[in-house]
Every structure is written in structure tokens, then in C-alpha cells.
Amino acid sequence: MIEIGVLVSGNGTNLQSIIDSIEARRCSARIKVVISNRPDAYALKRAEKHGIATEVIKKEDFPTREAYDTELAGRLRKHGVGLVALAGFMRIITRTMLEAFPMRIVNIHPALLPSFPGLDVQKKAIEHGVKFSGCTVHFVDDGVDSGPIIIQAVVPVKDDDTVETLSKRILDEEHRIYPEAIHLIGEGRLQVLGRRVVLKDGPEPTGSLENPPVSIFADKTRP
């Protein structure tokens, strides 16, 4: 079992999915603390309802991002955290945090990286006309959503999708795969080989997807 700290800024639905998976014994982890940069983040209330320690570290109290992250790393260490999970944490992680928790910070992003890093990614996916989107859990490095990929889930982009409808389907997958990724880390089943994250003793992926479905192009006159 791994002891984690979750960093939040907003509503905290991914935090809730991690909590629910831990309580259902589907995720081998224990949340030691939830930390927010915003005192009004509803995610803090979610944590408190489950008896999880919470802390607020406001950016206004620190002169630089590095000073903020020095305090953040110290608080996480105080709680004995071995893995840091970003769950809608709206701050850029600096080298200070990366050095304090090397390859022990994970994030979830609502796109199939390396496509569409950054913000407003569902809007970008629709405008670009991609046929599939999804979400990615990855280790955090010093780039923008550029760290080694742990797990991805794919959803089709429908012709009538809006940012809201696509975001909802992607979020449902986020809630499913984020706890799974944390569970695999907690069990020590992942090995990082350069940019590749390999699952030890895992099943081989099978099947394929297409959008529009290939079957609609089949020659109906064939026997």
C-alpha cells in the first residue's frame, strides 16, 4: 500500500473517485493529506467528509513558485507521503517539487497525450476534427503534460459533440483509470524505461477501434 498526498484546486471529482476506490478496496493506497492552493475548493470538503487531513497553502503567502513548492514539499513529507497525485491542481509544478518527489508525482490530463497538452483540450480536439479523444495518466516531469504515460483511455468524438458532452465522457474515464494507475504504482507493478512505462506481468492489449465504424463500409453484396 502506498501513502499519497492529493493536490487540488477545485471541485475534486477525481479526488472523490480515488477515495471511493480506496474505500471499496479496489485501490491499494491511503490518502494521508489533501492540500489546496484555494481555501474555497470544494475538494477540501470532500476530504473532510471522509476524515482525511486537509491543508491550505495560498500562493499569496510566498514570493516565488519555488518558495511555494518548498513549503508544499515540506508539508507532504510531514504527512509521510510517498506519491503525489495532482487532481485539478491549478499550479505549475517546479523543479523543487520534482526533486523532492522524483518520478513520484502523477497527473491526469483530459486528452490522449502527446496530443493537446495544456488547457482547453476538449475544445481543441473538436476543432481539430479528431475521431478519438480520451484521457491520460502520466508521471510529471518539467515539461507541459510531457511525462511518461502510465495509462490511457479512449472515447470516440461524436459528430454532434460539444465541449460539455465530450468533457463528460472523458471525465467518466478519468474517474475509472486514475485510481487504477495509483493502484498499479502502489503494488510496484510499473517500470519506467526511458519514456515507456511497462506493466509487469500485465495482459497484452487486444482489439482495435475505428470511428466511423469500419463495418458501415462493408460490401453488403458479399456472401
N, C-alpha and C positions, 0 to 999 in steps of 0.2 A: 504493500500500500504506500502511495506517495502522498505527501502533505503539500497542499497547494495554497497559494495566495491568488485571489482573483482581483483584477483591477477593472474598475467600472467608471462610467460617467453618466449613464442614463437609466433606461427602464429596466435593463437587466434580464431580458428573457433568456439569453444564453446562460447567464448565471443560474437561472431557475432550472434550466434543463440539466445542468451539471448537478445541482442539488438533488433534483428528482432522481437522476440516475444513481447517485451515490446512495440515497435512501432506499432505492429499490435493489441495491446490491448488484447493479449492472456496471458500476464504475469503481475500480479499486483505488479510491482516493479519499482524502479527508481535507475539507476546506478549513484552514486554520484562521484565515482572516480575509475580509473583503475590504479593499481600500478604494476610495473615490477621490477625485480631484474636485468634485462638486458636492457640497453638503446636502443639496436638494435631490440628489439622484435616488430614484425610486428603488434601484437595486439595493441600496442600503437597508431599506425596509424589508425587502425580500430576505436578506441575510438575517436580519434581527428576528424575523418570524421563525427561523429555524435554529435560533440560538447560536449563530455564528458571529464571532467578534468582528466589529467594523471600526474603521478609522477613516478620517478625512484629512487629506493633505492638500491645502489650497495653493495654487500656483502663485498667488499674490504675495505669499509669505516668503518667497525665495527670489533672489536676484537673477538667477540663471537656470536653464534647464538642467545643467549638470548638478547644481546645488539641490534642486528639487529631487533629482534621481538619487543623489547620495542619501538624502533623508528617506526616500522611498525604499531603497535597498536595505537601509538600517532597520526600518520597521518590519520589513519582510523577514529579515534574519532573526529579529527578536521573536517572531512567532514560529521560527523553525521551519520556514517554507523551503521546499526542495524543488518546486516547479511553480512558475508564474504563468497564469492564464489571463490574457487580455480579452475582455468581454465587453466590447464597446467603449474602450478606454481611449478618450479623445485627446491623447498627448503623444508626441513623438518620443520614442524611447532612445536615450542617448547611449554613448559608449560606456558611460558609468554603470548603467544597469546591465548592459551586455557583458561587461567584465565581471560583475558581481554574480551573474547567473548565466555562465556560458552555455549555450545550447540548451538552456532550461527555461526559456520564455517561448510561449506559443501564442498564436493568434488565429482567429478565424476571419476569413475575407469572403464577401458575397460575390465572388466571380471565380472562374476557372483560371487561376494563375498559371503562367505569367501574363495572360490576357487581362487587361483592365485593372491594373493596380490603382491605388489611390481612392478618390471619392466619387460619388455619383455613378457607380459602376453599372447599376441596372439600367439607368438611362443610356449610358454609353453602349451597352450590349444591344439594346433595342434599336438605337440609332444606327449602329454598325450593321445590323441585319444578321447577327449570328443566329444559328439554328439551335444552339445549345448554350446554356449558361449553367450556373451552379455555385458551389462554394468550396473553399479550400482551407484546411487547417495546415499551418506551416510553422516551422521554427522561425523565430525573429532574428534577423541579422541587422547590419547597419544600413541596409537599403530600404526602399519603399515596397513592402509586401513582396520581398525578393528572397526570403529564406527557404531552405529545403522543405519540400512539400511532404506532408505526412499522409494525408488522406483527402480525397476529393469526392464530391457527389454531384451528379449531373441532372439537370432538369431541362426539358425542351422549352424553347421560346415559341409561344403560340403567335399566330398571325395577328390576333386581336389583343395581345398583351399590352398592359400599361405598366408603368414603373411600379405601381402598387400591387398589381396582380402577380407580376414576376417576382417582386420582392417577397411576397407572402410565401410563394412556393419555395423560394430559396431559403427563407428563414426556417421553414419546417425542416429542411435538410440540415441546416446548421445545428438545430436542436438535436438532431439524431447523431451527427458524426463528431461533434465536439467532445461529448463525453466518451465516445468510442476511442478517439485519439488519446485522451488523457488516460483511459484505462490501459491502452497498449503501452504507453510510457511507464505507467505505474507498475506494470508487470515486467518491465525490462525487455519487451519483445521487439523494440525498434533499434536498428543500427544505421548510423549515418555514414554513408560512403560518398564523400565529396558532396555533390548536390542531391544525391539519391538517398531516400530513406527506405530501408529494406525491412520488411516484416519477417521476423524469424519464424519458421515453421508455419507460415500462413498459406492458405489455399491460393492456387493460381486463379487470376481473374478470367472470366469466361464471357462469351456472348458479345454482342455489338449493338449499337444504337444507330438509328438514322431518322432524320427529320427533314422533309416529309418521309413517311414510311416507304421503304423500297417496294413493298407489296402493291402499292397503288399503280406502279408502272408495269406490273406483270402482264404478259400477253395472255389475255383471258381465252384466246382460241387454242392455246396449247393443251394437250391432253394431260 
